[in-house]
Amino acid sequence: MFISRSLLSYLIAIIVIAGALTTGSAIAHIKNEASQFPDIEFSKSRFDIVVLVGAGIIPETPVFEPDVPFSRLDLAVWTALYNNLGAGGETPDTEALAKAALEQGLVGSLVGEATFKEINDLFFQGQLVLDQAEAVPTRAEAASYIASALTTEAGVSLLQKRGLETGPAGTISQVELRSGGNEHGDSSYFITIATQTLPMYAHGRVANGPIDLAQWQGRVVRRSYIRSEDGQSFWTYLEAEPTQAGGLDIGGQTETAEQDTQFAVQANHNLLYGLIAAVLVLGLFLFFRRKRTG
């Protein structure tokens, strides 16, 4: 059987593209605190901010501005997303979201600054006990206030409304890339924590660790959330304990974009080595098959 050089080149190209797409689709939309917003790296609330992005409450705007006072406009946008009044995702139409919250009567005004009491009323039906009800938080403090209450009874109700539930903590014992694992039918990393194995949500978020989920094997998860969608469950947020060896969260610092790049480069190298091996095997197979048929 004769295989032309052009056909062999075509087969090699298919292998390269398929391999790149398989691995790339599994991490293409995963973000962490280093890649979600460029201005939260040194914020104490950075993980809580990423939690609420993963929950679909904080919009994915170009910057977060953690130290800016929390406004009623912010409150309206977050409330609209929480109540599914508009589309979220990257760079959503925040003006339309705020207008929807106003028209639905969820907020009375888009002018001025919002208080802890207003956040409590809209997200927790006023069930939380407040020390400074009329104080105005920063945007970062507003995120931490909401995220810190997710373990309360009112917080569980909030999670349920977003299709979420609190997941287990513990060591990740296995990370396995499988095809057709996520909600879009693309390849996904299946991650095992304790006895629970789930695929990662295509738009999932992680914190205190790299976006390349293959690097999470053996990491200890201290906070996780699970999303349920169309009868299937996914990890939607994973937050790792600090690790001295990995240089993550040492002295209050989070992983940098440069470290993420190093992880990605190593992953690409591993992919390249695998593809080279596959091409060599294919070449040998075709060579010996041609000799037998000749």
C-alpha positions as CSV (number, residue, x, y, z in Angstrom):
1,M,0.0,0.0,0.0
2,F,1.6,3.3,-1.1
3,I,1.1,6.4,1.1
4,S,2.1,9.6,-0.6
5,R,4.2,12.2,1.2
6,S,1.4,14.7,0.9
7,L,-1.1,12.3,2.5
8,L,1.4,11.6,5.3
9,S,1.8,15.4,5.9
10,Y,-2.0,15.7,6.0
11,L,-2.3,13.0,8.6
12,I,0.4,14.6,10.7
13,A,-1.4,18.0,10.5
14,I,-4.7,16.4,11.6
15,I,-2.9,14.8,14.6
16,V,-1.4,18.2,15.6
17,I,-4.6,20.1,15.3
18,A,-6.7,17.5,17.0
19,G,-4.3,17.3,19.9
20,A,-4.1,21.0,20.3
21,L,-7.9,21.4,20.2
22,T,-8.4,18.6,22.7
23,T,-6.1,20.0,25.3
24,G,-6.9,23.6,24.6
25,S,-10.7,23.2,24.9
26,A,-10.2,21.8,28.4
27,I,-8.6,25.0,29.7
28,A,-9.6,27.6,27.2
29,H,-12.1,29.4,29.5
30,I,-10.7,28.5,32.9
31,K,-9.5,31.6,34.8
32,N,-7.9,32.3,38.2
33,E,-7.3,35.4,40.2
34,A,-4.2,36.2,38.1
35,S,-6.1,36.1,34.8
36,Q,-9.6,37.1,35.8
37,F,-9.0,40.8,36.6
38,P,-5.6,42.5,36.3
39,D,-6.1,44.7,39.4
40,I,-7.0,42.3,42.2
41,E,-3.6,40.5,42.6
42,F,-2.9,42.2,45.9
43,S,-6.5,42.4,47.2
44,K,-7.3,40.3,50.3
45,S,-10.7,39.7,48.6
46,R,-9.3,38.3,45.4
47,F,-10.5,34.7,46.0
48,D,-14.0,35.9,47.0
49,I,-14.2,38.0,43.9
50,V,-13.3,35.0,41.7
51,V,-15.9,32.9,43.6
52,L,-18.7,35.4,42.7
53,V,-17.6,35.6,39.1
54,G,-17.9,31.8,39.0
55,A,-21.3,32.0,40.6
56,G,-22.4,34.4,37.9
57,I,-22.9,37.4,40.2
58,I,-20.0,39.6,39.4
59,P,-19.7,40.7,35.7
60,E,-16.5,40.0,33.8
61,T,-15.6,43.5,33.1
62,P,-12.0,44.5,31.9
63,V,-11.1,45.6,35.4
64,F,-12.7,45.2,38.9
65,E,-11.5,48.3,40.8
66,P,-11.5,46.7,44.2
67,D,-10.9,49.8,46.2
68,V,-13.7,51.9,44.7
69,P,-16.8,52.4,46.9
70,F,-19.6,50.0,46.0
71,S,-22.3,52.0,44.2
72,R,-26.0,51.4,43.6
73,L,-25.2,50.9,40.0
74,D,-22.9,48.0,41.0
75,L,-25.6,46.7,43.2
76,A,-28.1,46.8,40.4
77,V,-25.8,45.0,38.0
78,W,-24.9,42.2,40.5
79,T,-28.5,41.8,41.5
80,A,-29.6,41.6,37.8
81,L,-27.1,38.8,37.2
82,Y,-28.1,37.1,40.5
83,N,-31.8,37.1,39.3
84,N,-31.0,36.1,35.7
85,L,-32.3,39.3,34.3
86,G,-29.7,39.4,31.5
87,A,-26.6,37.7,30.1
88,G,-23.4,37.7,31.9
89,G,-20.1,36.4,30.6
90,E,-17.2,38.5,29.3
91,T,-17.9,42.3,29.0
92,P,-21.6,42.1,29.5
93,D,-24.0,45.1,28.9
94,T,-23.9,46.4,32.4
95,E,-26.1,49.4,31.5
96,A,-28.9,47.0,30.3
97,L,-28.5,44.8,33.4
98,A,-28.8,47.8,35.7
99,K,-31.8,49.1,33.8
100,A,-33.4,45.6,34.1
101,A,-33.0,45.6,37.9
102,L,-34.5,49.1,38.1
103,E,-37.4,48.2,35.9
104,Q,-38.1,45.1,38.0
105,G,-38.2,47.1,41.2
106,L,-35.2,45.3,42.7
107,V,-33.4,48.6,43.3
108,G,-34.9,52.0,43.8
109,S,-32.1,54.0,42.3
110,L,-28.9,53.8,40.3
111,V,-27.5,56.9,41.9
112,G,-25.2,57.1,44.9
113,E,-23.4,54.4,47.0
114,A,-24.9,51.2,48.4
115,T,-24.7,50.0,52.0
116,F,-24.2,46.6,53.6
117,K,-27.9,46.7,54.5
118,E,-28.9,47.0,50.8
119,I,-26.7,44.1,49.9
120,N,-28.2,42.0,52.8
121,D,-31.7,42.9,51.7
122,L,-31.2,42.0,48.0
123,F,-29.0,38.9,48.3
124,F,-30.0,37.4,51.7
125,Q,-33.6,38.8,52.3
126,G,-32.3,40.7,55.3
127,Q,-31.4,37.6,57.2
128,L,-27.8,38.4,58.1
129,V,-26.9,40.2,61.3
130,L,-25.1,43.5,60.6
131,D,-22.7,45.4,62.7
132,Q,-22.5,48.5,60.4
133,A,-25.7,48.3,58.4
134,E,-25.4,51.8,56.9
135,A,-21.6,51.6,56.1
136,V,-20.6,51.7,52.5
137,P,-18.2,48.9,51.5
138,T,-15.6,49.0,48.8
139,R,-16.3,46.7,45.8
140,A,-13.8,44.2,47.2
141,E,-15.5,44.3,50.7
142,A,-18.9,43.8,49.1
143,A,-17.6,40.7,47.3
144,S,-16.1,39.3,50.5
145,Y,-19.3,40.1,52.5
146,I,-21.4,38.1,50.1
147,A,-18.9,35.2,49.7
148,S,-18.4,34.9,53.4
149,A,-22.1,34.4,54.0
150,L,-22.5,31.5,51.5
151,T,-22.2,28.9,54.3
152,T,-25.2,30.4,56.2
153,E,-28.8,29.3,55.6
154,A,-29.4,32.4,53.5
155,G,-26.2,31.8,51.6
156,V,-27.3,28.3,50.8
157,S,-30.5,29.7,49.3
158,L,-28.4,32.1,47.2
159,L,-26.3,29.2,45.9
160,Q,-29.4,27.2,45.0
161,K,-30.8,30.1,43.1
162,R,-27.6,30.1,41.0
163,G,-27.7,26.3,40.5
164,L,-24.8,25.8,42.9
165,E,-23.9,23.9,46.0
166,T,-20.9,23.7,48.3
167,G,-18.5,21.0,47.4
168,P,-16.0,18.9,49.4
169,A,-12.6,20.0,50.6
170,G,-9.6,17.7,50.6
171,T,-6.7,16.4,48.4
172,I,-7.2,16.0,44.7
173,S,-6.3,12.4,44.2
174,Q,-6.7,12.2,40.4
175,V,-6.9,14.6,37.4
176,E,-7.8,12.9,34.1
177,L,-8.5,14.5,30.7
178,R,-11.5,12.8,29.0
179,S,-13.4,13.6,25.8
180,G,-16.9,14.9,25.9
181,G,-16.9,15.7,29.6
182,N,-18.2,19.3,29.8
183,E,-21.5,20.9,29.1
184,H,-20.5,21.7,25.5
185,G,-19.4,18.1,24.8
186,D,-15.8,19.2,24.6
187,S,-12.9,17.5,26.4
188,S,-12.7,18.2,30.1
189,Y,-10.6,17.4,33.1
190,F,-12.3,15.0,35.5
191,I,-11.1,15.8,39.0
192,T,-11.5,13.6,42.1
193,I,-11.7,15.1,45.6
194,A,-12.2,12.6,48.3
195,T,-14.7,10.1,46.7
196,Q,-16.3,12.6,44.3
197,T,-15.3,12.7,40.7
198,L,-16.7,15.4,38.4
199,P,-15.7,17.2,35.2
200,M,-14.7,20.9,35.4
201,Y,-17.2,23.4,34.1
202,A,-16.1,24.9,30.8
203,H,-16.2,28.4,32.3
204,G,-15.0,27.3,35.7
205,R,-12.8,29.3,38.0
206,V,-9.9,28.3,40.2
207,A,-8.0,30.2,42.9
208,N,-4.5,29.9,44.4
209,G,-3.4,27.6,41.6
210,P,-2.7,27.5,37.9
211,I,-5.4,27.4,35.1
212,D,-3.8,24.2,33.8
213,L,-5.8,21.8,35.8
214,A,-3.3,19.0,35.1
215,Q,-1.1,20.7,37.6
216,W,-3.7,20.3,40.4
217,Q,-3.0,16.6,41.1
218,G,-2.1,16.3,44.7
219,R,-3.2,19.8,45.6
220,V,-5.4,20.3,48.7
221,V,-8.7,22.1,48.0
222,R,-10.0,24.2,50.9
223,R,-13.1,25.5,49.1
224,S,-15.1,24.2,46.2
225,Y,-18.5,24.7,44.5
226,I,-20.5,22.5,42.3
227,R,-22.8,23.5,39.5
228,S,-25.8,21.5,38.4
229,E,-27.0,21.9,34.8
230,D,-29.4,19.7,32.7
231,G,-29.0,16.8,35.2
232,Q,-25.2,16.9,35.2
233,S,-22.9,18.2,37.9
234,F,-19.5,20.0,37.4
235,W,-16.8,21.6,39.5
236,T,-17.3,25.3,39.0
237,Y,-14.9,26.7,41.5
238,L,-11.8,25.2,43.2
239,E,-9.6,27.0,45.7
240,A,-6.3,25.4,46.8
241,E,-4.6,25.6,50.1
242,P,-1.3,27.6,50.0
243,T,1.8,25.5,49.1
244,Q,5.3,26.6,50.0
245,A,6.9,24.5,47.2
246,G,4.8,25.9,44.4
247,G,5.3,29.6,45.3
248,L,1.6,30.1,45.6
249,D,0.1,32.5,48.1
250,I,3.4,32.9,50.1
251,G,3.3,36.0,52.3
252,G,-0.2,36.9,51.0
253,Q,0.9,36.9,47.4
254,T,-1.0,35.1,44.7
255,E,0.4,33.2,41.7
256,T,1.5,35.6,39.1
257,A,0.7,35.6,35.4
258,E,4.3,34.7,34.7
259,Q,4.0,31.5,36.7
260,D,0.8,30.7,34.8
261,T,2.7,31.1,31.6
262,Q,5.4,28.7,32.8
263,F,2.7,26.1,33.6
264,A,1.2,26.6,30.1
265,V,4.6,26.3,28.4
266,Q,5.3,23.1,30.2
267,A,1.9,21.7,29.2
268,N,2.6,22.7,25.6
269,H,5.9,20.9,25.8
270,N,4.3,17.8,27.1
271,L,1.7,18.0,24.3
272,L,4.5,18.4,21.7
273,Y,6.4,15.4,23.0
274,G,3.3,13.3,22.9
275,L,2.5,14.4,19.3
276,I,6.1,13.7,18.1
277,A,5.8,10.2,19.6
278,A,2.4,9.6,17.9
279,V,3.9,10.8,14.5
280,L,6.9,8.4,14.9
281,V,4.6,5.5,15.7
282,L,2.4,6.3,12.7
283,G,5.4,6.6,10.4
284,L,6.8,3.2,11.5
285,F,3.4,1.6,11.0
286,L,3.1,2.9,7.5
287,F,6.7,2.0,6.6
288,F,6.3,-1.6,7.7
289,R,2.9,-1.9,6.2
290,R,4.2,-0.7,2.9
291,K,7.1,-3.2,3.0
292,R,4.7,-6.1,3.7
293,T,2.4,-5.1,0.8
294,G,5.4,-4.5,-1.5
